[in-house]
């Protein structure tokens, strides 16, 4: 019975941390079957997601610092989307007034939702890390991963080398999280893989709902390639590096003030 209570408590906080991603999928699903009068679908999605973010902030579900992180990720994601669409990796075929270089502005929220989840679950499960490699190692690795998403169109793809570096740099890094009064821990690289896998599942749902379309999905939808899991694995690392570094800096400030 005790283990069941722990699992339910853990599941509750995971579910609450997923509120914004769920809002995105709900909006995609509803907008696919219900048209908003006088608005293109992409524009309606953007307005709805902006309203959701505002309500989450005003209700206290997200803090000001978390909103800042979400904005950073929205920009990072939007820049990557613009580049990838230009390179023909995928497309947004529907019309919209809020499209920039063929990319709807709402697309940045799909990256921001990962940051929202990271921030929420960190706070709710009172997470911490041991063996953090520091800003220099983590920052350089995160920058190299992000750059590789752009450069692999022109030079060899170094994702597997970068994956190996991730295992080396974060070999001693563990996530500490708390469920009620009990403390648990997990290797950070395992957490990367789990989150990457679940984002891949979410990606399948998103493409099915018409959030974007890969070239091989133009005629009919089918499962997204398993190779995309490695891409999300690496993208999650960038998310964790930024969020973890922010938490470390904030914790350091509190310690000095105390």
C-alpha positions as CSV (number, residue, x, y, z in Angstrom):
1,X,0.0,0.0,0.0
2,X,2.9,2.4,0.8
3,X,4.5,1.8,-2.6
4,X,1.2,2.5,-4.3
5,X,0.8,5.8,-2.4
6,X,4.3,6.8,-3.4
7,X,3.6,5.9,-7.1
8,X,0.3,7.9,-7.0
9,X,2.0,10.9,-5.5
10,X,4.8,10.7,-8.0
11,X,2.3,10.3,-10.9
12,X,0.3,13.3,-9.7
13,X,3.3,15.6,-9.7
14,X,4.4,14.3,-13.1
15,X,0.9,14.9,-14.5
16,X,0.8,18.5,-13.0
17,X,4.2,19.2,-14.6
18,X,2.7,18.2,-18.0
19,X,-0.1,20.7,-17.9
20,X,1.4,22.9,-20.6
21,X,2.3,20.0,-23.0
22,X,-1.2,18.6,-22.5
23,X,-2.6,22.0,-23.3
24,X,-0.7,22.0,-26.5
25,X,-1.9,18.6,-27.6
26,X,-5.4,19.4,-26.5
27,X,-5.3,22.6,-28.6
28,X,-3.9,20.7,-31.6
29,X,-6.6,18.0,-31.4
30,X,-9.5,20.4,-30.9
31,X,-8.4,22.8,-33.6
32,X,-8.1,19.9,-36.1
33,X,-11.9,19.3,-35.9
34,X,-13.3,22.7,-34.8
35,X,-12.5,25.8,-36.9
36,X,-12.2,29.1,-35.1
37,X,-14.1,31.8,-37.1
38,X,-12.1,34.4,-38.9
39,X,-8.8,32.8,-37.8
40,X,-6.3,30.5,-39.4
41,X,-5.6,27.4,-37.4
42,X,-2.0,28.2,-36.7
43,X,-3.0,31.7,-35.5
44,X,-5.7,30.4,-33.2
45,X,-3.3,27.9,-31.7
46,X,-0.8,30.7,-30.9
47,X,-3.5,32.8,-29.2
48,X,-4.8,29.9,-27.1
49,X,-1.3,28.9,-26.0
50,X,-0.4,32.5,-25.0
51,X,-3.6,32.6,-23.0
52,X,-2.7,29.3,-21.3
53,X,0.7,30.6,-20.3
54,X,-0.8,33.8,-18.9
55,X,-3.4,31.8,-16.9
56,X,-0.7,29.4,-15.6
57,X,1.4,32.4,-14.5
58,X,-1.4,34.3,-12.9
59,X,-2.6,31.2,-11.0
60,X,0.8,30.5,-9.6
61,X,1.3,27.3,-11.5
62,X,4.4,28.9,-13.1
63,X,6.8,31.3,-11.5
64,X,8.3,34.4,-13.2
65,X,11.7,32.6,-13.5
66,X,10.0,29.7,-15.2
67,X,8.4,32.0,-17.6
68,X,11.8,33.5,-18.5
69,X,13.2,30.0,-19.2
70,X,10.2,29.2,-21.3
71,X,10.7,32.4,-23.4
72,X,14.4,31.4,-23.9
73,X,13.4,28.0,-25.1
74,X,10.7,29.4,-27.4
75,X,13.3,31.5,-29.1
76,X,15.8,28.6,-29.3
77,X,13.2,26.4,-30.7
78,X,11.9,28.9,-33.2
79,X,15.3,29.6,-34.6
80,X,15.9,25.9,-35.1
81,X,12.4,25.5,-36.7
82,X,13.1,28.3,-39.2
83,X,16.4,26.7,-40.2
84,X,15.0,23.1,-40.4
85,X,12.0,24.2,-42.5
86,X,14.3,26.1,-44.8
87,X,16.4,22.9,-45.2
88,X,13.3,20.9,-46.0
89,X,13.5,18.7,-42.9
90,X,9.7,19.2,-42.3
91,X,7.1,21.8,-43.1
92,X,4.0,23.6,-41.9
93,X,1.7,23.4,-44.9
94,X,-1.3,25.3,-43.6
95,X,-1.7,29.1,-44.0
96,X,-1.3,31.6,-41.2
97,X,-0.7,35.3,-40.5
98,X,1.7,34.5,-37.7
99,X,4.2,32.5,-39.8
100,X,7.8,33.7,-40.0
101,X,9.8,32.2,-42.9
102,X,7.2,29.5,-43.2
103,X,7.2,28.7,-39.5
104,X,4.2,29.5,-37.3
105,X,5.2,31.3,-34.1
106,X,3.3,28.7,-32.0
107,X,5.9,26.1,-32.9
108,X,8.4,27.6,-30.4
109,X,5.9,26.6,-27.6
110,X,6.5,22.9,-28.4
111,X,10.1,23.4,-27.3
112,X,9.1,25.7,-24.5
113,X,6.8,22.9,-23.2
114,X,9.8,20.7,-22.5
115,X,11.3,23.6,-20.5
116,X,8.0,24.0,-18.7
117,X,7.9,20.4,-17.7
118,X,11.6,20.5,-16.5
119,X,11.0,23.5,-14.4
120,X,7.7,22.2,-12.9
121,X,8.9,18.7,-12.1
122,X,12.2,20.2,-10.6
123,X,10.1,22.3,-8.2
124,X,7.4,19.8,-7.4
125,X,9.8,16.9,-6.7
126,X,12.3,19.2,-5.0
127,X,15.0,17.9,-7.3
128,X,18.7,18.4,-7.0
129,X,21.8,17.0,-8.7
130,X,25.1,15.5,-7.5
131,X,28.2,15.4,-9.6
132,X,27.2,18.3,-11.8
133,X,30.1,18.9,-14.2
134,X,29.9,22.7,-14.0
135,X,29.0,25.4,-16.5
136,X,32.1,25.1,-18.6
137,X,31.8,21.4,-19.5
138,X,28.0,21.3,-19.6
139,X,27.7,24.6,-21.5
140,X,30.2,23.7,-24.2
141,X,28.6,20.3,-24.7
142,X,25.1,21.9,-24.9
143,X,26.4,24.5,-27.4
144,X,28.0,21.7,-29.5
145,X,24.8,19.7,-29.5
146,X,22.7,22.7,-30.6
147,X,25.2,23.6,-33.3
148,X,25.2,20.1,-34.6
149,X,21.4,20.4,-35.4
150,X,22.4,23.1,-37.9
151,X,25.8,21.8,-39.2
152,X,24.9,18.2,-40.0
153,X,23.3,19.4,-43.2
154,X,26.7,20.4,-44.5
155,X,29.3,18.3,-42.6
156,X,29.0,14.8,-41.0
157,X,26.5,14.3,-38.2
158,X,28.3,14.1,-34.9
159,X,25.3,13.1,-32.8
160,X,26.7,9.7,-31.8
161,X,30.1,11.3,-30.8
162,X,28.1,13.8,-28.8
163,X,26.1,11.1,-27.2
164,X,29.3,9.4,-26.1
165,X,30.5,12.7,-24.7
166,X,27.3,13.1,-22.8
167,X,27.9,9.7,-21.1
168,X,31.4,10.8,-20.2
169,X,30.6,14.3,-19.0
170,X,27.6,13.3,-17.0
171,X,28.8,9.8,-15.9
172,X,28.9,10.8,-12.2
173,X,25.8,13.0,-12.3
174,X,22.7,11.8,-10.5
175,X,19.2,13.4,-10.2
176,X,18.0,13.5,-6.6
177,X,14.2,13.7,-6.3
178,X,11.8,13.5,-3.4
179,X,8.4,11.8,-3.2
180,X,6.7,12.8,0.0
181,X,9.4,12.1,2.7
182,X,11.4,9.6,0.7
183,X,14.5,10.6,-1.4
184,X,15.3,8.7,-4.6
185,X,18.0,9.1,-7.2
186,X,18.5,8.2,-10.8
187,X,21.5,8.6,-13.3
188,X,21.0,11.7,-15.3
189,X,21.7,9.9,-18.6
190,X,18.9,7.5,-17.9
191,X,16.6,10.4,-17.3
192,X,17.7,11.9,-20.6
193,X,16.8,8.7,-22.4
194,X,13.4,8.3,-20.7
195,X,12.3,11.9,-21.4
196,X,13.6,11.7,-25.0
197,X,11.5,8.5,-25.6
198,X,8.4,10.1,-24.2
199,X,8.9,13.2,-26.4
200,X,9.2,11.0,-29.4
201,X,5.8,9.5,-28.5
202,X,4.4,13.0,-28.2
203,X,6.0,13.8,-31.6
204,X,4.0,11.0,-33.1
205,X,0.8,12.4,-31.6
206,X,1.7,15.9,-32.8
207,X,2.4,14.9,-36.4
208,X,-0.8,12.9,-36.4
209,X,-2.7,16.0,-35.3
210,X,-1.1,18.1,-38.1
211,X,1.3,20.2,-35.9
212,X,3.9,19.7,-38.7
213,X,4.6,17.3,-41.5
214,X,7.7,15.4,-42.3
215,X,8.5,14.9,-46.1
216,X,7.6,11.2,-45.9
217,X,4.3,12.0,-44.3
218,X,3.0,14.2,-47.1
219,X,0.7,11.6,-48.6
220,X,-0.2,9.7,-45.4
221,X,0.7,9.7,-41.8
222,X,2.9,7.0,-40.3
223,X,5.1,6.5,-37.3
224,X,8.0,8.9,-36.9
225,X,11.4,7.3,-37.4
226,X,13.0,5.8,-34.3
227,X,16.1,7.7,-35.1
228,X,14.3,10.8,-33.9
229,X,14.6,9.5,-30.4
230,X,18.4,10.4,-30.5
231,X,17.6,13.9,-31.6
232,X,15.2,14.4,-28.7
233,X,17.7,12.8,-26.3
234,X,20.2,15.5,-27.3
235,X,17.6,18.3,-27.2
236,X,16.6,17.3,-23.7
237,X,20.2,17.6,-22.6
238,X,20.2,21.3,-23.7
239,X,17.0,21.8,-21.7
240,X,18.4,20.2,-18.6
241,X,21.7,22.1,-18.8
242,X,19.9,25.4,-19.0
243,X,17.4,24.6,-16.3
244,X,19.9,23.0,-14.0
245,X,22.4,25.8,-14.3
246,X,19.6,28.3,-13.6
247,X,18.7,26.4,-10.4
248,X,22.3,26.2,-9.3
249,X,22.8,29.9,-9.8
250,X,19.6,30.7,-7.9
251,X,20.5,28.3,-5.1
252,X,23.9,30.0,-4.9
253,X,22.2,33.4,-4.6
254,X,20.0,32.2,-1.7
255,X,23.0,30.8,0.1
256,X,24.8,34.1,-0.1
257,X,21.7,36.0,1.0
258,X,21.3,33.6,3.9
